[in-house]
Amino acid sequence: LLVCGASVLGATPAHAAAKPSQKMSRPVALKLQAAQKAIQKGDYATGLSDLQQAEGMKDLHSSPYAEHILNQLYVFAYEKTNAYAKLAPRLEALLGDAWVTPQQTRQFTVALAQIYYQLHNYPKALEYGNEALQKGYATDGQMATLVGQAYYLQGNWKQTIAFEQGLIKGAIKAGQKPTKQSLQLVQSSCMKLHDQNCLLNSLEQLVG
């Protein structure tokens, strides 16, 4: 599974700060600018310290745009320092604000599914993974693999079987061969459930 690419934001901190806004107080703007400059230089410790100070400023929370910039810079810094457990909530916060584009919504949703999977937070991985599949944000098969594995690793054997059988039937209907991974996940889930009929059917599918 791929982690976020060069940037889950699809933009650099410079791009984030380049959009002028009159809904931000000067002290907040200066503090965010200081954080941006530090992060651009690779001084993430200073940048994160500046962001924490900005977050403690009362004026920041009266400006939705300032909070947008704050979260965007946090995501960039956390991504660069591999702090994915801290990155995910900031990315979720960005998903709900007015400055995120439809393209970024797609990117963020996919990224959150991947991040939460790597953090072994399978309920969250499934939340965003299923959303990505349902809305067509991920169509290369990788997200379906993530969702199936997340159900399995969560110990939800029945849902694993239901999900993977859906993929198997879809592949057959399209004239394609089901993936060996889907067949094996079904077989293993049947064994976990001690369901002999399910196991026999899965073995027939695997051999066939």
N, C-alpha and C positions, 0 to 999 in steps of 0.2 A: 504493500500500500504506500502511496506517495504521501509525504508530508506536504505542508504548504510549499509553494514554489519559492521564487525569489522574494516574494512578499505576498501574504494573504490579502493585503490591502489593495494590491494592484496599483499602488501609488507610493511614492517616497514621502518622507516627512516634509520635504520641501514643497511637494504638491499640496499636502494637507494645509500648510500654513500660508500658501499663496492666495487662497480665496479670502478677500477682505470681508470683514463683518463689522457692522456697527452695533451688534448685540453683545459686545464683549468689553468689559472695562479695561482701561489701560494697564493697571497692575497685573491683571490676569493675562492679558495679551503679552506683556513683557516676560512674565514667568514662563508661559508656554513657548515663547520664542527662544528663551534661554535653554529650555529643555530640548527643543528641536535642534538647536545648534550643537549641543553636546552629543545628542544621538547621531547627528550627521557625521561628527568627528569620530564616532565609535566609542565615545566615553559614556557608556550606558549607565554606569553607576551614578554619575552626576546627572545625567538626563532623567533617570528614574527618581532621583532625589528631588529634582525640580518639579517633576510631575506630581509627586506626593505633596509638595508644598503648595502647588497650584490647587490641588484637590481640597486642601484645607482652607482655601479662601472662600469666603461666603459669596462673593460676587460671581464666582465660577458657576455655582449651582443655579443662579438666576438667568444663566445664558445657555440655552440648549446647544447653540453652535459651539460654545467654548467646551462643553462636555463632549461634543462630537470630536473636536480636535484633540482633547485630552485622551479619549479612548483610542483614537486612531494612532496617536503617538505611543501610547502604552502598548498597543498591539505590535507596532513595529519594533519597539525595544525588546519586548518579551520574546518575539519571534527570533530576533537576532541573538538572544541569550538563551534560547531553547527553554524558556520558562513557560511551557505550554499549559500547565495547570493554572497559571495566572492569566495567560493569554485568553483562554476560552471564555471566561465571563465578560471580558472586555469586548470580545468579538460578538458575543450575544447582545451586549448593550448597543453596539453599532447597528446590528440588524434591525433594531426598532426605531432608529432615528430618521429624520426627514432628509438627510443629506446622502444617504446611501443609494447608489444607483441600482437598477434591476440586475445589471451584470455583477456588481459587487454582492448583491443578495445571493445570487447563484454561487459565487466563489466562496462566500462566507459559510453558507449552508453546507457545502461539500467539505470545506476545511474543518468545520466543527464536528462533523461526523467522523472524520479521520483523526482529529485530535483526541476526541473523547474515546475512540476505540483504542488508541495508543495509551491512554491513561487508564484503561480497563474500566471506564465508566460506561458500561454497555447499555443501560437505559437511555442515556443521553446520546450515545452513538446511534442507537436505533431510532430515536426521535428525529434526529437530523438526517440520518441515512434514509429512512423511509420517506421523509419529506422531499429529499433530493430525488428519489426515484419517482415519487408520485407527480412531482412538478416538472420532471424531465430535465433536472439540473445536471444529472450524471447519466450518460447513456453508453459508456464504454464497457460495462460489465463489472468494473472494479467495485462500484458501490453495492451492487447486488452481492458480490463476494463478501464485502464487509458486513452487510446486514445479516446474511446467512450465518457467518461465523460468529457474529455478536449474539444472535439468538442461541447458538450452540454453546458458546462460552458462558452465557448467562444461565445455562442449565434449563432453558425453555425448549425441551426436546420436541413437544407437540408442535410448537410454532415453527421450529426449525424444519420439521417435516413438511408442514403446510406451505411454508415459504419456498423451500427447495422444490417441492413437487410442482408448484406453480411455474418455476423456472424450467423444470424438465418438460412439462406439458407445452409450455410456450415454445421451447426449442423444437420439440417434435412437430408441433403445428406449423412451424416455419420451415420444416424440412431440414432441420439441423440436428446434429447429434448432441445430446445433453452432455454437460461437462462432467468429467470423472469426479471432480470435487463435489458437485451437487449430489451425485449418486452416493458418494462415500459418506457425506454428511447425513443423508437420509438413513443409510444403513446403520451408521453409528448411533443415531438418535433412536432408531428402532430397538437396538440392543440395549440402550440405556433405559428404555421403557419396558424392556422384557416382553415386547410384543412380537410373538412368533410369526403371525400372519404378515405383519408389516415388514419383518425381517426377510421373510421368504420373497415377498413382492419386490423388495429393494434389491435382493440378490439377483432376481430374474432381470431387473432393469440393468443392473451392473454388468451382468454377463451378456445381455442382449446388446 
